[in-house]
Amino acid sequence: MLLVYLQGSGTSLDAVAAAIRVLEDDPITNAGRGSSLTESGQVECDASIMDGTTGSYGAVGAVQGVKNPIQVALHLTKEQMSGPSLLGRIPPMFLVGEGACQWAKCKGIDIIDATSEDNNWLVTENAKAQWVKYSALLASAKESVNRSTASASESISIQLDPSGSFLCLFISHLCFHCNQRFWHPYASFGWFIF
């Protein structure tokens, strides 16, 4: 694929996209085939590419059913470089989800049917095993949170300040135990004054 660029019949954008396609097709990377699965067990991919000379940019996010999302991003970038359409409409730069998939299909980019063998190609055994493992951990954690009533009173603190405004401090934290390891993610979302 890179030979197209090296032989002078392609652009540097084509070469970069070709290199990324190799990564998207390799199950060892977390891009395209072999990607981490969503909570619902699907592959959703992101891709972006930019031309450094013109600043033209194209990106897709959370797109399902596209074997090589970089192809959609590349097509978006090339349309940016072409400028407005016949009617003056500016081409999109960043598309997400189903809209990105529909746009790609309209432009002739191959879309994988969610029930087809090609879609199964995107989901590797390793990704499936990781999904099963972490889905069980997530379900267990959600169950623990639902059973806990004491943590709810510690999670949100609401007080009235002397002027009568509400001051709210949101704090959340969870502990997970897996293979004798503890994680303690912590988030403080700050003060809100009403």
C-alpha positions as a Markdown table, in Angstrom:
| # | Residue | x | y | z |
|---|---|---|---|---|
| 1 | Met | 0.0 | 0.0 | 0.0 |
| 2 | Leu | 2.8 | 2.4 | 0.8 |
| 3 | Leu | 4.3 | 1.7 | -2.6 |
| 4 | Val | 1.5 | 3.8 | -4.1 |
| 5 | Tyr | 3.0 | 6.8 | -2.4 |
| 6 | Leu | 6.6 | 5.8 | -2.9 |
| 7 | Gln | 6.0 | 5.3 | -6.6 |
| 8 | Gly | 4.5 | 8.8 | -6.9 |
| 9 | Ser | 0.9 | 7.9 | -7.7 |
| 10 | Gly | -0.5 | 8.8 | -4.3 |
| 11 | Thr | -0.3 | 11.6 | -1.8 |
| 12 | Ser | 1.2 | 11.7 | 1.7 |
| 13 | Leu | -2.4 | 11.5 | 3.0 |
| 14 | Asp | -2.8 | 8.2 | 1.1 |
| 15 | Ala | 0.4 | 6.9 | 2.6 |
| 16 | Val | -0.6 | 7.7 | 6.1 |
| 17 | Ala | -4.1 | 6.2 | 5.6 |
| 18 | Ala | -2.5 | 3.1 | 4.2 |
| 19 | Ala | -0.3 | 2.7 | 7.2 |
| 20 | Ile | -3.2 | 3.2 | 9.5 |
| 21 | Arg | -5.2 | 0.6 | 7.6 |
| 22 | Val | -2.5 | -1.9 | 8.4 |
| 23 | Leu | -2.9 | -1.1 | 12.1 |
| 24 | Glu | -6.7 | -1.3 | 11.8 |
| 25 | Asp | -6.5 | -4.7 | 10.2 |
| 26 | Asp | -4.1 | -6.1 | 12.8 |
| 27 | Pro | -5.9 | -7.8 | 15.7 |
| 28 | Ile | -3.0 | -7.0 | 18.1 |
| 29 | Thr | -3.8 | -3.3 | 18.0 |
| 30 | Asn | -6.8 | -1.5 | 19.6 |
| 31 | Ala | -8.0 | -0.1 | 16.4 |
| 32 | Gly | -10.5 | -1.6 | 14.0 |
| 33 | Arg | -10.1 | -5.4 | 14.2 |
| 34 | Gly | -9.4 | -6.4 | 17.8 |
| 35 | Ser | -10.8 | -3.2 | 19.3 |
| 36 | Ser | -12.0 | -3.1 | 22.8 |
| 37 | Leu | -15.8 | -3.7 | 22.8 |
| 38 | Thr | -18.5 | -1.3 | 24.0 |
| 39 | Glu | -20.6 | -2.2 | 27.0 |
| 40 | Ser | -23.1 | -3.7 | 24.5 |
| 41 | Gly | -20.3 | -5.9 | 22.9 |
| 42 | Gln | -20.0 | -3.9 | 19.7 |
| 43 | Val | -16.9 | -2.5 | 17.9 |
| 44 | Glu | -17.0 | 1.3 | 17.7 |
| 45 | Cys | -14.1 | 3.1 | 16.1 |
| 46 | Asp | -12.6 | 6.6 | 15.9 |
| 47 | Ala | -10.2 | 7.8 | 13.2 |
| 48 | Ser | -8.8 | 11.1 | 12.2 |
| 49 | Ile | -6.3 | 12.5 | 9.7 |
| 50 | Met | -5.1 | 15.9 | 8.8 |
| 51 | Asp | -3.2 | 17.5 | 5.9 |
| 52 | Gly | -0.4 | 19.6 | 7.4 |
| 53 | Thr | -0.1 | 21.8 | 4.4 |
| 54 | Thr | -3.7 | 22.9 | 4.0 |
| 55 | Gly | -5.0 | 22.2 | 7.5 |
| 56 | Ser | -7.8 | 20.1 | 6.0 |
| 57 | Tyr | -9.1 | 17.6 | 8.6 |
| 58 | Gly | -11.5 | 14.7 | 8.7 |
| 59 | Ala | -12.6 | 12.5 | 11.6 |
| 60 | Val | -15.1 | 9.9 | 12.6 |
| 61 | Gly | -16.1 | 8.8 | 16.1 |
| 62 | Ala | -18.1 | 6.0 | 17.5 |
| 63 | Val | -18.7 | 4.5 | 14.1 |
| 64 | Gln | -19.9 | 0.9 | 13.8 |
| 65 | Gly | -19.7 | -1.4 | 10.8 |
| 66 | Val | -16.7 | 0.2 | 9.0 |
| 67 | Lys | -13.8 | -2.1 | 8.6 |
| 68 | Asn | -11.3 | 0.8 | 8.1 |
| 69 | Pro | -12.6 | 4.0 | 9.7 |
| 70 | Ile | -9.5 | 5.8 | 8.4 |
| 71 | Gln | -11.0 | 5.6 | 4.9 |
| 72 | Val | -14.0 | 7.6 | 6.0 |
| 73 | Ala | -11.7 | 10.2 | 7.7 |
| 74 | Leu | -9.5 | 10.4 | 4.6 |
| 75 | His | -12.5 | 10.9 | 2.4 |
| 76 | Leu | -13.7 | 13.7 | 4.7 |
| 77 | Thr | -10.3 | 15.3 | 4.5 |
| 78 | Lys | -10.1 | 15.2 | 0.7 |
| 79 | Glu | -13.6 | 16.7 | 0.5 |
| 80 | Gln | -12.4 | 19.5 | 2.8 |
| 81 | Met | -9.5 | 20.1 | 0.4 |
| 82 | Ser | -12.0 | 20.3 | -2.6 |
| 83 | Gly | -13.8 | 23.2 | -1.0 |
| 84 | Pro | -17.6 | 23.9 | -1.0 |
| 85 | Ser | -19.9 | 21.9 | -3.1 |
| 86 | Leu | -21.7 | 23.1 | -6.2 |
| 87 | Leu | -24.4 | 24.8 | -4.1 |
| 88 | Gly | -21.8 | 26.3 | -1.7 |
| 89 | Arg | -22.4 | 23.7 | 1.1 |
| 90 | Ile | -19.2 | 23.3 | 3.2 |
| 91 | Pro | -18.3 | 19.6 | 3.5 |
| 92 | Pro | -18.4 | 18.0 | 7.0 |
| 93 | Met | -15.2 | 17.6 | 9.0 |
| 94 | Phe | -16.2 | 15.3 | 11.9 |
| 95 | Leu | -19.0 | 12.8 | 11.8 |
| 96 | Val | -20.1 | 10.3 | 14.5 |
| 97 | Gly | -22.2 | 7.2 | 15.0 |
| 98 | Glu | -24.9 | 6.2 | 12.6 |
| 99 | Gly | -24.6 | 9.5 | 10.6 |
| 100 | Ala | -20.9 | 8.7 | 9.9 |
| 101 | Cys | -21.8 | 5.3 | 8.7 |
| 102 | Gln | -24.6 | 6.6 | 6.4 |
| 103 | Trp | -22.3 | 9.3 | 5.0 |
| 104 | Ala | -19.6 | 6.7 | 4.3 |
| 105 | Lys | -22.1 | 4.4 | 2.5 |
| 106 | Cys | -23.4 | 7.3 | 0.4 |
| 107 | Lys | -19.7 | 7.9 | -0.7 |
| 108 | Gly | -19.2 | 4.3 | -1.7 |
| 109 | Ile | -17.1 | 3.2 | 1.3 |
| 110 | Asp | -17.8 | -0.4 | 2.3 |
| 111 | Ile | -20.0 | -0.9 | 5.3 |
| 112 | Ile | -20.2 | -4.1 | 7.2 |
| 113 | Asp | -23.6 | -5.5 | 8.0 |
| 114 | Ala | -23.9 | -6.0 | 11.8 |
| 115 | Thr | -25.0 | -9.6 | 11.3 |
| 116 | Ser | -22.4 | -10.6 | 8.7 |
| 117 | Glu | -19.3 | -12.6 | 8.9 |
| 118 | Asp | -17.3 | -9.5 | 8.2 |
| 119 | Asn | -18.6 | -7.9 | 11.4 |
| 120 | Asn | -17.5 | -11.0 | 13.3 |
| 121 | Trp | -14.0 | -10.4 | 11.7 |
| 122 | Leu | -13.8 | -7.1 | 13.7 |
| 123 | Val | -14.5 | -8.9 | 17.0 |
| 124 | Thr | -11.5 | -11.1 | 18.0 |
| 125 | Glu | -11.6 | -13.9 | 20.6 |
| 126 | Asn | -9.3 | -11.8 | 22.9 |
| 127 | Ala | -11.6 | -8.8 | 22.7 |
| 128 | Lys | -14.6 | -11.0 | 23.4 |
| 129 | Ala | -12.9 | -12.6 | 26.4 |
| 130 | Gln | -12.0 | -9.2 | 27.8 |
| 131 | Trp | -15.5 | -8.0 | 27.3 |
| 132 | Val | -16.9 | -11.0 | 29.1 |
| 133 | Lys | -14.5 | -10.5 | 32.0 |
| 134 | Tyr | -15.1 | -6.7 | 32.4 |
| 135 | Ser | -18.9 | -7.0 | 31.9 |
| 136 | Ala | -19.0 | -9.4 | 34.8 |
| 137 | Leu | -16.9 | -7.0 | 36.9 |
| 138 | Leu | -19.1 | -4.0 | 35.9 |
| 139 | Ala | -22.3 | -5.9 | 36.8 |
| 140 | Ser | -20.8 | -6.9 | 40.1 |
| 141 | Ala | -19.8 | -3.3 | 40.9 |
| 142 | Lys | -23.2 | -1.9 | 39.9 |
| 143 | Glu | -24.8 | -4.5 | 42.1 |
| 144 | Ser | -22.6 | -3.5 | 45.0 |
| 145 | Val | -23.4 | 0.2 | 44.5 |
| 146 | Asn | -27.2 | -0.5 | 44.3 |
| 147 | Arg | -27.1 | -2.4 | 47.6 |
| 148 | Ser | -25.1 | 0.3 | 49.4 |
| 149 | Thr | -27.2 | 3.0 | 51.1 |
| 150 | Ala | -24.6 | 4.5 | 53.2 |
| 151 | Ser | -22.5 | 5.7 | 50.3 |
| 152 | Ala | -25.4 | 7.8 | 48.9 |
| 153 | Ser | -25.3 | 10.1 | 51.9 |
| 154 | Glu | -21.6 | 10.5 | 51.5 |
| 155 | Ser | -21.7 | 11.1 | 47.8 |
| 156 | Ile | -23.5 | 14.4 | 47.7 |
| 157 | Ser | -23.3 | 17.2 | 50.3 |
| 158 | Ile | -25.7 | 20.1 | 50.0 |
| 159 | Gln | -25.6 | 23.1 | 52.3 |
| 160 | Leu | -27.1 | 26.5 | 52.5 |
| 161 | Asp | -24.7 | 29.4 | 52.7 |
| 162 | Pro | -25.5 | 32.5 | 54.8 |
| 163 | Ser | -26.9 | 34.4 | 51.8 |
| 164 | Gly | -29.4 | 31.7 | 51.2 |
| 165 | Ser | -27.8 | 30.2 | 48.1 |
| 166 | Phe | -27.4 | 26.5 | 47.7 |
| 167 | Leu | -23.8 | 25.2 | 47.7 |
| 168 | Cys | -23.3 | 21.7 | 46.4 |
| 169 | Leu | -20.2 | 19.6 | 46.5 |
| 170 | Phe | -20.4 | 16.4 | 44.4 |
| 171 | Ile | -17.9 | 13.7 | 45.3 |
| 172 | Ser | -17.8 | 10.2 | 44.1 |
| 173 | His | -15.5 | 7.3 | 44.6 |
| 174 | Leu | -15.5 | 3.5 | 44.1 |
| 175 | Cys | -13.2 | 0.8 | 45.1 |
| 176 | Phe | -12.7 | -2.4 | 43.0 |
| 177 | His | -11.0 | -5.5 | 44.1 |
| 178 | Cys | -9.8 | -7.9 | 41.3 |
| 179 | Asn | -7.0 | -10.4 | 41.6 |
| 180 | Gln | -6.0 | -8.8 | 45.0 |
| 181 | Arg | -5.6 | -5.4 | 43.4 |
| 182 | Phe | -7.4 | -2.3 | 44.6 |
| 183 | Trp | -8.3 | 0.7 | 42.4 |
| 184 | His | -9.6 | 3.9 | 43.9 |
| 185 | Pro | -10.7 | 6.3 | 41.2 |
| 186 | Tyr | -11.9 | 9.6 | 42.7 |
| 187 | Ala | -13.7 | 12.5 | 41.2 |
| 188 | Ser | -14.6 | 15.8 | 42.7 |
| 189 | Phe | -16.8 | 17.9 | 40.4 |
| 190 | Gly | -16.4 | 21.1 | 42.4 |
| 191 | Trp | -18.8 | 23.6 | 43.9 |
| 192 | Phe | -22.0 | 24.7 | 42.3 |
| 193 | Ile | -23.6 | 27.9 | 43.6 |
| 194 | Phe | -27.4 | 28.3 | 42.8 |
